[in-house]
Amino acid sequence: MPKKIRLGILGGGGDSLIGVLHRVAAHMFDSYEIVGAVFSPEHEESLDFARAIDIPLNRVYKDFDTLITEEMKLPESERMQVCSVQTPNFLHFPMAKKLLDNGFHVICEKPMTTTYEEARILQEAHRKAGTVFAVTHTYTGYPMVRQMREMIRAGELGKIHKVDARYYQGWINPIIHDRSKRSTVWRLDPEKAGISSCMGDIGVHAFNMIEFTTGLQIKSLLCDFNYLYDDNQMDVDGTVLIRMDNHVKGVIRASQVATGEENGLAICIYGEKGGLRWEQERPNFLYRLSDTQSLQVYRPGHQYNSELALDGTKLPPGHPEGIFDAMGNIYRGVARAIRGEAYNSGEFPTMTDGVRGLNFIEATVASHKGGNVWVDLD
Ligand SMILES: NC(=O)c1ccc[n+]([C@@H]2O[C@H](COP(=O)([O-])OP(=O)(O)OC[C@H]3O[C@@H](n4cnc5c(N)ncnc54)[C@H](O)[C@@H]3O)[C@@H](O)[C@H]2O)c1
């Protein structure tokens, strides 16, 4: 049994949304051990949380810079090998950059940075570091999303011609209509979230899902945002027309004010030989549509699935795979990469996905602000 990988956590404290997902994912395949952290900007809060989850306190640092300084003093055999960045968006770039510059592997939440320029700087730092870098577009870790990717790669849909990804949430509806409430949410603060709320937070997942499953790149887009109020600087809803390679066209729809919607991510890919449809709120069903045959439903765990999908399934068919499993699969892929073991490129999103994501977010803002014009991606 290889030794556990020494993992440091940045953000993801007891008050956070996403921290528990990362911690469970890291432990799912017994590959990681959390050896230290900065869970919060308040040291006492970090220490309290470390006590609550029983992490040794001597490596719970007062801030990120201290973490780097102190960890670099340790022998390599004890030092954190990988750090997972789970803070609000504006901290991803400075943290990930310094980690790479000091030779750490990095797992980074999305959006990878707050600007495309930062993303490209990070890409260069990563090239120099040569370490493993993963961006946690969690949904790519679901077995049925992996199955979708593998079926498309195997040509089962033939030539792709239409894509449709939708990510609808409603949680900003109770907040957006009250100006004082708006200012309490970091996702509506450009200083903390970056230039976009809705596209930066969830539209970018939909974008990534399209490129992950089809293997094609979005070449240009036209975006129309809704801000709901003139004094609100951040989009809370948007519709994006997209053009990809080879006459493939489609749409990305994202909303944080789709009243009553929970986490409604859905993706449909249509080709000359058939279509595939997957919905995040029913993740164990992958629908295959055909002109000539009855509807087929793929389910996780069955031997008819691809190797990549089966690798992401732990229990026999009928035991639902959920969001924790999806993130666990991503962490397992990263562990394999850190250990120098063989892995499938579909096991985790990379720096390239992170850079593409920022290219997408900035293009949507440029398109909307330019008067709903077509904008090319690099
Ligand atoms: N992959 C996904 O599906 C997914 C889902 C939700 C959130 N996210 C991303 O995860 C990140 C965090 O989102 P969240 O909803 O958990 O945010 P959150 O506000 O709930 O939690 C942020 C955490 O970061 C900590 N933090 C803030 N400043 C810090 C600092 N200077 N040093 C150390 N810790 C600090 C806070 O104390 C808190 O524990 C965001 O980038 C978000 O886009 C990704």
The ligand as an ORCA input file, in Angstrom:
! r2SCAN-3c Opt
* xyz 0 1
  N     -16.842     22.539     -7.734
  C     -18.052     22.923     -7.356
  O     -19.044     22.346     -7.761
  C     -18.185     24.090     -6.419
  C     -19.335     24.243     -5.645
  C     -19.362     25.317     -4.725
  C     -18.318     26.200     -4.626
  N     -17.225     26.041     -5.441
  C     -16.095     26.964     -5.379
  O     -15.438     26.775     -4.129
  C     -14.913     28.009     -3.653
  C     -15.459     28.273     -2.258
  O     -16.852     28.361     -2.341
  P     -17.787     28.172     -1.048
  O     -19.187     28.258     -1.526
  O     -17.338     26.992     -0.269
  O     -17.417     29.506     -0.252
  P     -17.745     29.817      1.257
  O     -17.834     31.290      1.369
  O     -18.874     28.983      1.735
  O     -16.423     29.301      2.035
  C     -15.183     29.902      1.828
  C     -14.198     29.405      2.890
  O     -12.927     30.024      2.648
  C     -12.438     30.537      3.888
  N     -11.543     31.665      3.635
  C     -11.866     32.923      3.236
  N     -10.757     33.696      3.160
  C      -9.717     32.896      3.502
  C      -8.326     33.119      3.630
  N      -7.779     34.307      3.380
  N      -7.547     32.079      4.013
  C      -8.088     30.880      4.291
  N      -9.414     30.610      4.202
  C     -10.209     31.610      3.815
  C     -13.678     30.922      4.682
  O     -13.385     30.991      6.064
  C     -14.607     29.748      4.318
  O     -14.337     28.638      5.162
  C     -15.345     29.071     -4.681
  O     -14.292     29.344     -5.542
  C     -16.489     28.418     -5.432
  O     -16.600     28.865     -6.777
  C     -17.154     25.004     -6.299
*
